[in-house]
Structures are given as C-alpha cells and as structure tokens.
C-alpha cells in the first residue's frame, strides 16, 4: 500500500463523515418542519448537534489529505481542483454561517421554552425557509464536489456541473417543503 492510497482513504473517510453530518442535518431539518411540540424540537436539535464532532473530525481528515494529494499528485495545474476548493469553501460557509446558526438558535429557544405546543417565536424560527433551501443546496454542492473528484473535468465543465448540482438541490427543496405542509393520511 502506498502513501497515496492511505491518504486517499483518509480523504474519502472524511468525505463520508461530511455526508453523514449533512444527512443528519437534512433529516433533522425535515423533522423539525413537522414538529408541533417543544419537546420534539429539543430532541431533534440535540440529535443534529451530536453530529458536530463528526463534522469536525471529517474536516480534519478531509482538508489535509486533499491538500496533500493536490500538492504531491495533481499539482496546481489540475483544473478540477481549482473548482473544488471554492466549492468546498462555499459548502463550509453555507453550513457554518447560514444553516448551523439557525439550527442552534432554534435549539436555544426550545431549551428555554417549557414543554408543550410550540410558542410563536419558536415556530417562526423553524419556518425559516433558509434551512430547507440551504441544506438542499449543501447536498447539491457536495454531490458536485464528488463529481469533480471522480470525473476530474476541466474548469468550465466543473463549474457547470457544480452549478447544476446546486440548482438540482435547490429544486428539491420546493416539493419537499410543500409535502411537509400537506395533511397526513390517517391524521
């Protein structure tokens, strides 16, 4: 086994950890959109934030391993890396500065609220469409990055692919949001 093989494994393990975290966030956000009681919001936000450690470890694996492979194997002329790096930064900004703060704010509101039906302020915090749209774009970005890592396209194809995956993620947010509001069968 070469050093590259080991580093590639670490990189892919980091990517798997990121997908696990974002999947947990996606599940949590979908479930939060249906929550009707403070206790549900508390439980769901606690579940989402259990994935924080996985996120930190995944990032600590992914970034240095990716940098090592870029510097030792692909080099600065690798066009797909020129698209991957800003895409990873965009996903980090979306998750860390847009999605996570809103989830944490809802969690704090739930922690400070008594058990029972959702108070108006908590209901408003959960109705922020940015959560649903943001997590779907995040997933689209991540699939775009996986495409870049596997297909290694030129810059134009890479940018178009990441944009299309992001738009597809955005497009999936609308039908799911409508489904969350529709009445349940047997309810």
N, C-alpha and C positions, 0 to 999 in steps of 0.2 A: 504494500500500500504506500502510495506516495504522499508527500506532504500536501499536495494539491487535493488529493482525494479526501484527506482528513478535513482540510479547510472547507472543501465543498460540502461535506456532510454537516459541519458546524453551521455553515451558511444556510443550508436547506432546513436544518433543525430550527434555526432562528426564524426563518420564514414560516415554518409550521406553527411555531409559537405565536407569531403575529396573527396568523389566520385563526388560531384558536381564540385569541383575545378578541379579535374583531367579531368573530362568530358569537362569542358570549355577549358582546355589546349589542349585536344585532338582535339576538334573542331577547335580551333584556329590554331593549327599546320597544320591540314589538309587544312584549308582555306588558310593559308599562303603559302603552297606549290603550290597553284594555282594563287597566287596574281601576277598581272602584273604591278601594279601601286603603287607608294609610298603612295598615299592616302589610298589604301586598307590595306597596311601593318600597317600604323599608326592606323587605326580604329581597326584592328584585334588585334594588340598588346595592345591597350588600353582596349579592351574587356577582353583579357586574364588577364591583371593586375587588373581589377576590382575584380577579384576573390581572390586577395591576402588577403583581410580582412577575407573572408570566410575561407580561409586556416588557418589563424592564430587562429581564433575563434574555428574552428573544432579541431585543435591540442590542444588548451587549454581545450577543453571539453574531448576529447578522451583519452589523456595520463593520467591525474589524475584519471579519472573514471576507466580506465583499471587497473591502479596501485592499486586503492582501492579494486576493485573486486579480483585482484590477491592476495593481502595481506589478505583480510578478508574471501574469499571464496575458492579460488583454491589453494593457497599456493605454495611454491617453488617446490613441487613435481609434479606439473602439467606439463607434458611433452610438451603439445601443446603450453604452454606459452613460454617455452624455445626456440621454433621455431618462435613464433610470434614476440618476442621482436627484434631479429636480422632482421627479415623480415621488420618490421616497420622502423627500423634504415636504412636498405638498401633502402627502398622506399623514405625515407626522404633525404638520400644522393643523390639518383638518381634525385629526383625532385629539391632539393635545390642547388646542386653543379654541375649538368650536364645540366638539361633542362632549368631551370629558368634563369641562366646567359646568355645562348644563346638567349633566347627569349628577354631578356632585352637589349642585345647588338643590336639585330635587331630593336627593338623599338627605341633605341637611334639613330641608323643610319637613320631610317625613319623620326624621328623628325628633324634631322639636314639636311635632303635632301629636295630639292624643289619638289613640285607636279610634277607628270609626270611618264614616264616609269621608271622602277627600274634601278638605277645605278648598275654598275657591282659589286661594293663592297656589296651592299645590297642584290643583287641576290645571291652572294656567301654565305652570312650569312644565307640566307633562305634555301640554298641547303644542309645544314649540315644534313647529314643522321642521326646523333645522335639524333636530335629532334624527328623524326618519330620513330626510333627504341626505343629510351628512353621512350617515352610516352606509347608505346605499352607494353614494359616490366613493366613499372609502373602500368599499368592497370592489367596485369597478376599477379604481386605481390599483388596488392590489393585484387583481387579475391582469391588468395591463402590464404591471411590473413583471409578473410571472411570464407573460408573453415575451417581453423584452429579454428576460434571462434565457428563455428556451429557444426563441427564433433568432435572436441577435440581429435584428433588422438594421437598415440604415436609419439615419436621423428622421427623415420625412415619414417613412413607414412607421417608425417607432412613435413619433408624436401623434400621428393619425390614429394608431392603434390605442394608445393610452387615452386619447380624447374619446374615441368610440366606446371603449370600455367604461369610461366615466359617465358618458351620456347614457349608456345602457343601464348603469347603476341608478342614475337619476330617474330614468324612465320606469324602473321597477318600483320606485317609491310611491308613485301616484296610485296604482291599482291596489297596493297593499294597504295604503292609508285608508282608501275607500272601504276595503274589506274589513278593516278594524272597526269602522263605524257602523257597518251593516248589522242588523239584528241576527242573533244566533238562532239556529234551528233548535227547536225544543225549549227555548228560553221563555 
